[in-house]
Amino acid sequence: MASLEVVRGLTFALLLTQLLAAHVARAEVIDAEETDRFCYPESSKNSRRSCECSNVSASPWGNRALRIDCSYKDYKVADLSQLLPLYIDSLDLSWNALVSVPIFTSDSLHQLNLRHNNISQLVSGNFKQLTSLRELYLGWNSIGKLEAGSFDGLPHLQVLDLAHNNLHLLPGHLFAPLLVLGTLDISWNRRFNESGEDLYTGLGVNWKLSTLRLDACSLNDLHLPVNAPLKELSLRRNQLKRIPTQLPETLLRLDISDNLLEELLPEDTANLTQVRQLFIEDMSLLQRVVANTLTHLDVLETLSFQNSRQLSHLDAEAFGPIMTTSSKKIALRSLSFRGTMLRTFNSTLAPLFTQLAELDLNGLPLQCDCELVWLKQLPVQTNGRCYKPARIRGMLVTSARGDAFSCDTWPRWAYGLVVLSLIALSAAGIYLIVMGLRPHRGVTMRRKVGAGSPYARVTIEPNRQENPH
């Protein structure tokens, strides 16, 4: 009986395996037909308008995955099949002529790229049948209207790109269906500030968001929940005159570049105690960094002021008075002043600069005098070049001789005064010499005329023999 049961079990397993193999084979045949229909439609077969399809092994298990690239084909919605191939993993429809979002159906698609089209609006349920979608790229369109429910049916979406559109007046809780959204890019929507909605309470952004980009959104202020677990925030090219004071305490990376700050104050950085990367680049109005501004940034590793072309003053205690000693280990590893107008650095910054792994001073008009000679001794290459004095202009700080870093013992005005005095003395001496050689007005030059002088008077008498009378 036992052997009979074993035989029956083996037979059943064999039949099941055969049925499964037949089902897989049939599915592969069907999928091949679907793939050909989507990648090589009849209207575009054997032409440049056919899509490029490739089979790859998807992570983490190495399962079969199909990647389809239909970019630059000038496709319209009517040219596309709504039913996607069985094993499709990514679909690229960028740089086409789509005026609306195609309604696709797939339970395996992970990435959809619709950048650089002419899409003007999103309607409710646009992506409802793409339940496995992880990344959605809608940047560089003309999207100005989004209906409530535009992102329904996307519980697994992790990356959403809405940059370079015309977003404004967004419906409430628009992002609420995106339960695991980790990256949200709304950059270059210049009217986004008109919405007036709070991202978290008003628009429904979930508390798992780690990266938020709001570049060029015409923001003049921003308030985000202090306890939000946000890690990266980009606020480039807005209209901020101060760094927002209400930002998440968990921020690790902040980009505040290309805003309207004129000076960097301690209150600007007081709440950035956990920031490891801070970018204050391309500041057209920033002129100075005052004392104790960067004191609280104990874990800061990267700091950049690159191309802030008006920055001309860095206070000697900008990093705090602790910098006067080298006893404290500094977390900062990379510091860039490239393209600024800083001419010198106080020697109290030497302990900080010595511990850096990267210091970029390229493009600075450095005044290479005795107060900056310590910069020459740094163990890191700065690429800084001397602008003054003229005799070493253009030379790398590390290449210039140490004795060239000299300071004038007299002030500059004293040299000018000496030169003017010498010129005046020379002029007076020449005048006196000329006057000494010139004859006096009362002296008259006369010639002595005598009998032997050629200028003596001559009397001519008539010839007496010719006139006997």
C-alpha positions as CSV (number, residue, x, y, z in Angstrom):
1,M,0.0,0.0,0.0
2,A,2.8,2.4,0.9
3,S,4.5,1.8,-2.4
4,L,1.2,2.3,-4.3
5,E,0.8,5.7,-2.6
6,V,4.3,6.7,-3.5
7,V,3.7,5.8,-7.2
8,R,0.4,7.7,-7.2
9,G,2.2,10.7,-5.6
10,L,5.0,10.6,-8.2
11,T,2.5,10.3,-11.0
12,F,0.5,13.3,-9.8
13,A,3.7,15.3,-9.4
14,L,4.8,14.4,-12.9
15,L,1.4,15.4,-14.4
16,L,1.5,18.7,-12.4
17,T,5.0,19.4,-13.7
18,Q,3.9,18.7,-17.3
19,L,0.8,20.9,-16.9
20,L,3.0,23.7,-15.4
21,A,5.6,23.4,-18.2
22,A,2.8,23.5,-20.8
23,H,1.3,26.6,-19.2
24,V,4.7,28.3,-19.0
25,A,5.4,27.5,-22.6
26,R,2.0,28.7,-23.7
27,A,2.5,31.9,-21.6
28,E,5.9,32.5,-23.3
29,V,4.3,32.1,-26.7
30,I,1.6,34.5,-25.8
31,D,4.1,36.9,-24.3
32,A,6.3,36.7,-27.4
33,E,3.3,37.7,-29.5
34,E,2.5,40.6,-27.1
35,T,6.1,41.7,-27.2
36,D,6.2,41.7,-31.0
37,R,2.9,43.6,-31.1
38,F,4.1,46.3,-28.8
39,C,7.7,46.6,-29.9
40,Y,7.2,46.1,-33.6
41,P,3.7,47.3,-34.5
42,E,2.5,46.7,-38.1
43,S,2.6,50.4,-38.9
44,S,6.2,50.7,-37.8
45,K,7.7,47.3,-38.5
46,N,11.2,47.3,-40.0
47,S,11.4,51.1,-39.6
48,R,13.2,53.5,-37.3
49,R,9.9,54.0,-35.3
50,S,10.1,50.4,-33.9
51,C,11.0,50.2,-30.2
52,E,14.1,48.7,-28.8
53,C,13.3,45.7,-26.6
54,S,15.8,43.8,-24.6
55,N,15.6,40.9,-22.1
56,V,17.6,41.2,-18.9
57,S,17.8,39.4,-15.5
58,A,16.0,41.4,-12.9
59,S,17.3,41.6,-9.3
60,P,17.2,40.2,-6.8
61,W,16.4,36.7,-8.0
62,G,17.6,37.0,-11.6
63,N,14.1,36.6,-13.0
64,R,13.4,37.4,-16.6
65,A,12.6,41.1,-17.3
66,L,11.8,43.0,-20.5
67,R,13.0,46.6,-21.0
68,I,11.4,48.6,-23.8
69,D,12.8,51.9,-25.1
70,C,10.4,53.8,-27.3
71,S,12.0,57.2,-26.9
72,Y,12.4,59.7,-29.9
73,K,9.7,57.8,-32.0
74,D,7.2,60.7,-32.3
75,Y,4.5,58.3,-30.9
76,K,1.0,59.5,-30.1
77,V,-1.4,57.7,-27.7
78,A,-3.2,56.0,-30.6
79,D,0.1,54.3,-31.7
80,L,0.5,52.4,-28.4
81,S,-1.0,49.2,-27.3
82,Q,-2.7,49.4,-23.8
83,L,-1.8,45.8,-22.9
84,L,1.9,45.6,-22.0
85,P,4.0,42.5,-22.4
86,L,3.9,39.9,-19.6
87,Y,7.4,40.4,-18.2
88,I,7.9,44.1,-18.8
89,D,10.1,45.8,-16.2
90,S,10.6,49.3,-17.6
91,L,9.1,51.4,-20.4
92,D,10.7,54.6,-21.8
93,L,8.3,56.8,-23.8
94,S,10.3,60.1,-23.4
95,W,10.7,62.6,-26.3
96,N,7.4,61.6,-28.1
97,A,4.3,63.5,-29.0
98,L,2.0,62.3,-26.2
99,V,-0.7,64.9,-25.2
100,S,-2.2,62.6,-22.5
101,V,-1.1,59.7,-20.4
102,P,-1.7,56.3,-22.1
103,I,-3.9,54.0,-20.0
104,F,-1.6,50.9,-19.7
105,T,-2.3,47.6,-18.0
106,S,0.5,45.6,-16.4
107,D,1.2,43.9,-13.1
108,S,5.0,43.7,-13.7
109,L,6.0,47.2,-14.9
110,H,8.3,48.9,-12.3
111,Q,9.5,52.0,-14.2
112,L,7.6,54.4,-16.5
113,N,9.3,57.4,-18.2
114,L,7.0,59.9,-19.8
115,R,9.5,62.9,-19.8
116,H,9.6,65.5,-22.6
117,N,6.1,65.1,-24.0
118,N,3.2,67.5,-24.3
119,I,1.1,66.1,-21.5
120,S,-1.1,68.9,-20.0
121,Q,-3.1,67.1,-17.3
122,L,-3.5,64.0,-15.3
123,V,-7.0,62.5,-14.8
124,S,-8.2,60.2,-12.0
125,G,-7.1,56.6,-12.3
126,N,-4.4,57.3,-14.9
127,F,-2.1,54.7,-13.4
128,K,-4.6,52.5,-11.6
129,Q,-3.8,49.4,-13.5
130,L,-0.1,49.7,-12.9
131,T,-0.1,48.3,-9.4
132,S,3.6,47.3,-9.3
133,L,4.9,50.6,-10.5
134,R,7.9,51.8,-8.4
135,E,9.2,54.9,-10.4
136,L,7.2,57.4,-12.4
137,Y,8.9,60.2,-14.4
138,L,6.6,63.0,-15.7
139,G,9.1,65.8,-15.9
140,W,9.5,68.3,-18.7
141,N,5.8,68.3,-19.7
142,S,3.1,71.0,-19.5
143,I,1.1,69.5,-16.7
144,G,-1.0,72.3,-15.1
145,K,-4.0,70.3,-13.9
146,L,-4.2,67.3,-11.7
147,E,-7.5,65.7,-10.7
148,A,-8.0,64.2,-7.3
149,G,-7.2,60.5,-7.6
150,S,-4.5,61.0,-10.3
151,F,-2.2,58.7,-8.3
152,D,-4.7,56.2,-7.1
153,G,-3.7,52.6,-7.4
154,L,0.1,53.2,-6.8
155,P,0.7,51.8,-3.3
156,H,4.3,50.7,-4.2
157,L,5.5,54.0,-5.9
158,Q,8.8,55.1,-4.5
159,V,10.0,57.8,-6.9
160,L,7.8,60.6,-8.4
161,D,9.2,63.2,-10.8
162,L,6.9,66.2,-11.6
163,A,9.7,68.7,-12.3
164,H,9.6,71.3,-15.1
165,N,5.8,71.6,-15.4
166,N,3.2,74.2,-14.6
167,L,1.8,72.8,-11.3
168,H,-0.5,75.1,-9.2
169,L,-3.8,74.9,-7.3
170,L,-3.3,71.2,-6.5
171,P,-6.2,69.2,-5.1
172,G,-6.0,68.3,-1.4
173,H,-4.4,65.0,-0.3
174,L,-3.1,64.5,-3.9
175,F,-0.2,62.4,-2.7
176,A,-2.1,60.4,0.0
177,P,-2.3,57.2,-2.1
178,L,1.5,57.0,-2.4
179,L,2.1,55.1,0.9
180,V,5.8,54.4,0.5
181,L,6.9,57.4,-1.6
182,G,10.5,58.1,-0.9
183,T,11.6,60.8,-3.5
184,L,9.4,63.7,-4.7
185,D,10.7,66.2,-7.2
186,I,8.5,69.3,-7.9
187,S,11.3,71.5,-9.1
188,W,10.9,74.2,-11.7
189,N,7.2,74.7,-11.2
190,R,7.3,78.5,-10.8
191,R,3.7,78.8,-9.8
192,F,3.8,76.0,-7.2
193,N,3.8,78.6,-4.4
194,E,0.3,79.7,-5.5
195,S,-1.1,76.4,-4.2
196,G,-0.6,77.6,-0.6
197,E,-1.0,74.0,0.6
198,D,1.2,72.4,3.2
199,L,3.0,69.4,1.7
200,Y,2.3,67.1,4.6
201,T,-1.1,68.1,6.0
202,G,-2.6,69.6,2.9
203,L,-1.2,67.5,0.0
204,G,-0.9,64.3,1.9
205,V,2.8,63.6,1.6
206,N,3.5,60.5,3.6
207,W,6.0,60.4,6.5
208,K,8.3,58.0,4.7
209,L,9.5,60.7,2.3
210,S,13.3,61.0,2.5
211,T,14.1,63.3,-0.5
212,L,12.3,66.5,-1.5
213,R,13.3,68.8,-4.3
214,L,11.6,72.2,-4.6
215,D,14.1,74.1,-6.9
216,A,12.8,77.2,-8.7
217,C,9.3,77.2,-7.2
218,S,9.3,80.9,-6.4
219,L,9.3,80.2,-2.7
220,N,9.9,83.1,-0.3
221,D,9.4,81.0,2.8
222,L,8.9,77.4,3.7
223,H,7.6,75.6,6.8
224,L,8.1,71.8,7.1
225,P,7.3,69.7,10.2
226,V,10.2,69.6,12.5
227,N,9.7,65.9,13.3
228,A,9.3,64.8,9.6
229,P,12.0,62.1,8.8
230,L,13.2,64.0,5.7
231,K,16.9,63.4,4.8
232,E,17.5,65.5,1.7
233,L,16.1,68.9,0.8
234,S,16.9,71.0,-2.2
235,L,15.7,74.7,-2.4
236,R,17.9,76.0,-5.2
237,R,16.9,79.1,-7.1
238,N,14.0,80.4,-5.0
239,Q,13.4,83.8,-3.5
240,L,14.5,83.0,0.1
241,K,16.2,85.9,2.0
242,R,16.9,83.7,5.0
243,I,17.3,79.9,5.5
244,P,13.9,78.7,6.7
245,T,14.0,78.2,10.4
246,Q,11.3,75.4,10.5
247,L,12.9,72.5,8.8
248,P,13.1,68.8,9.8
249,E,15.7,68.0,12.4
250,T,16.7,64.9,10.6
251,L,18.1,66.7,7.5
252,L,21.4,65.3,6.3
253,R,21.7,67.3,3.1
254,L,20.5,70.8,2.4
255,D,21.0,72.8,-0.8
256,I,20.1,76.5,-0.4
257,S,22.0,77.7,-3.4
258,D,21.1,80.6,-5.7
259,N,18.8,82.4,-3.3
260,L,18.8,86.1,-2.1
261,L,20.8,85.9,1.2
262,E,23.1,88.9,1.6
263,E,24.9,87.5,4.7
264,L,25.0,84.3,6.6
265,L,24.0,84.6,10.2
266,P,24.1,82.3,13.2
267,E,20.2,82.1,13.3
268,D,20.3,80.7,9.7
269,T,22.2,77.6,10.8
270,A,21.0,77.2,14.4
271,N,18.6,74.3,13.5
272,L,20.9,72.5,11.1
273,T,22.7,70.5,13.8
274,Q,22.4,67.1,11.9
275,V,23.3,68.4,8.4
276,R,26.3,66.7,6.9
277,Q,26.2,68.3,3.5
278,L,25.5,72.0,3.1
279,F,25.5,73.8,-0.3
280,I,25.4,77.6,-0.4
281,E,26.5,78.1,-4.0
282,D,25.8,80.6,-6.8
283,M,24.7,83.3,-4.3
284,S,24.7,86.5,-6.3
285,L,24.1,88.7,-3.2
286,L,26.0,86.9,-0.4
287,Q,28.8,89.1,0.8
288,R,29.8,87.9,4.3
289,V,29.8,85.1,6.8
290,V,29.7,86.5,10.3
291,A,31.2,85.1,13.5
292,N,29.8,81.9,15.0
293,T,27.6,81.2,12.0
294,L,28.9,77.6,11.5
295,T,29.6,76.9,15.2
296,H,26.7,74.5,15.7
297,L,27.4,72.3,12.6
298,D,29.4,69.7,14.5
299,V,28.7,66.8,12.1
300,L,29.1,68.9,8.9
301,E,31.3,67.0,6.4
302,T,30.9,69.0,3.2
303,L,30.4,72.8,2.8
304,S,30.5,74.7,-0.5
305,F,30.3,78.4,-1.3
306,Q,31.2,77.8,-4.9
307,N,30.6,80.7,-7.4
308,S,29.1,83.0,-4.7
309,R,30.9,85.8,-6.5
310,Q,30.2,88.6,-4.1
311,L,31.5,86.8,-1.0
312,S,34.4,88.8,0.2
313,H,34.5,88.4,4.0
314,L,34.8,85.3,6.1
315,D,35.0,86.1,9.8
316,A,38.0,84.7,11.6
317,E,35.5,83.1,14.1
318,A,32.9,81.9,11.5
319,F,33.5,78.4,12.7
320,G,33.6,79.5,16.4
321,P,36.4,80.5,18.7
322,I,37.2,76.8,19.2
323,M,39.1,77.0,15.9
324,T,41.9,78.9,17.7
325,T,43.2,75.5,19.0
326,S,43.7,72.2,17.3
327,S,42.7,70.0,20.1
328,K,39.2,69.3,18.8
329,K,38.6,66.8,16.0
330,I,36.7,68.4,13.2
331,A,34.1,66.5,11.1
332,L,34.4,68.8,8.1
333,R,36.3,67.1,5.3
334,S,35.5,69.1,2.2
335,L,35.4,72.9,1.9
336,S,35.0,74.9,-1.3
337,F,35.4,78.7,-1.8
338,R,35.9,78.3,-5.6
339,G,34.9,81.4,-7.6
340,T,34.4,83.7,-4.6
341,M,36.0,87.1,-3.9
342,L,37.8,86.1,-0.7
343,R,41.3,87.6,-0.7
344,T,42.7,86.3,2.6
345,F,42.1,84.0,5.5
346,N,42.9,84.6,9.2
347,S,45.5,82.3,10.6
348,T,43.1,81.2,13.3
349,L,41.5,79.0,10.6
350,A,44.7,77.0,10.2
351,P,43.7,74.1,12.6
352,L,40.5,73.6,10.6
353,F,42.1,73.8,7.1
354,T,44.9,71.4,8.2
355,Q,42.3,68.6,9.0
356,L,40.5,69.0,5.6
357,A,40.8,66.3,2.9
358,E,39.7,68.8,0.2
359,L,40.0,72.6,0.1
360,D,39.2,74.3,-3.2
361,L,40.5,77.9,-3.5
362,N,40.5,78.0,-7.3
363,G,39.7,81.4,-8.8
364,L,40.2,83.5,-5.6
365,P,42.1,86.8,-5.9
366,L,44.5,85.9,-3.1
367,Q,46.6,88.6,-1.4
368,C,49.8,86.5,-0.9
369,D,51.5,88.4,2.0
370,C,52.9,87.6,5.4
371,E,49.5,87.0,6.8
372,L,48.7,84.2,4.3
373,V,52.1,82.4,4.3
374,W,50.6,79.7,6.6
375,L,48.4,78.6,3.7
376,K,51.5,77.5,1.9
377,Q,52.2,75.0,4.6
378,L,48.9,73.1,4.3
379,P,49.2,69.4,3.5
380,V,46.3,69.6,1.0
381,Q,46.5,71.0,-2.5
382,T,44.2,74.0,-2.7
383,N,44.7,75.1,-6.3
384,G,44.7,78.7,-5.0
385,R,46.8,81.3,-7.0
386,C,48.2,84.6,-6.0
387,Y,46.7,87.7,-7.4
388,K,49.0,90.2,-5.5
389,P,51.8,91.1,-5.3
390,A,52.3,91.5,-9.1
391,R,55.7,89.7,-9.1
392,I,54.1,86.3,-8.3
393,R,50.7,86.9,-9.9
394,G,49.2,83.7,-11.3
395,M,51.5,81.4,-9.3
396,L,50.1,78.6,-7.2
397,V,50.3,79.3,-3.5
398,T,52.2,76.1,-3.0
399,S,54.7,77.0,-5.8
400,A,55.5,80.5,-4.7
401,R,58.7,81.1,-2.6
402,G,58.2,81.7,1.1
403,D,60.1,85.0,1.0
404,A,57.7,86.3,-1.6
405,F,54.9,86.4,1.1
406,S,56.1,89.7,2.6
407,C,54.2,92.5,4.2
408,D,54.9,96.2,3.7
409,T,56.4,97.9,6.8
410,W,55.0,101.3,5.8
411,P,51.4,101.9,4.9
412,R,50.6,102.3,1.2
413,W,49.9,106.1,1.5
414,A,53.4,106.6,3.0
415,Y,55.0,105.3,-0.2
416,G,52.9,107.6,-2.3
417,L,53.9,110.6,-0.1
418,V,57.6,109.8,-0.4
419,V,57.3,109.6,-4.2
420,L,55.5,112.9,-4.4
421,S,58.1,114.5,-2.1
422,L,60.9,113.3,-4.3
423,I,59.2,114.6,-7.4
424,A,58.7,118.0,-5.7
425,L,62.4,118.2,-4.6
426,S,63.6,117.3,-8.0
427,A,61.5,120.0,-9.6
428,A,62.7,122.6,-7.1
429,G,66.4,121.6,-7.7
430,I,66.0,122.0,-11.4
431,Y,64.4,125.4,-11.0
432,L,67.2,126.7,-8.8
433,I,69.9,125.5,-11.3
434,V,68.1,127.2,-14.2
435,M,67.7,130.4,-12.2
436,G,71.4,130.4,-11.1
437,L,72.6,130.2,-14.7
438,R,70.4,132.9,-16.0
439,P,72.0,136.5,-16.2
440,H,70.9,139.2,-13.8
441,R,68.5,141.9,-15.2
442,G,70.9,144.8,-14.3
443,V,73.9,143.4,-16.1
444,T,74.6,144.8,-19.7
445,M,77.0,143.0,-22.0
446,R,79.3,145.6,-23.8
447,R,82.2,145.1,-26.2
448,K,85.4,147.1,-25.9
449,V,86.0,149.0,-29.2
450,G,89.7,150.2,-29.6
451,A,92.0,151.4,-32.4
452,G,92.9,147.8,-33.3
453,S,89.3,146.6,-33.2
454,P,87.7,145.7,-36.5
455,Y,84.8,147.8,-35.3
456,A,86.8,151.0,-35.0
457,R,85.7,154.1,-37.0
458,V,87.2,154.3,-40.5
459,T,87.6,157.7,-42.3
460,I,87.9,157.6,-46.1
461,E,89.7,160.6,-47.7
462,P,89.6,161.5,-51.4
463,N,92.7,160.8,-53.7
464,R,94.6,163.9,-53.8
465,Q,96.4,163.1,-57.2
466,E,93.1,162.8,-59.0
467,N,92.1,166.2,-57.6
468,P,95.1,168.6,-57.8
469,H,93.0,171.5,-56.5
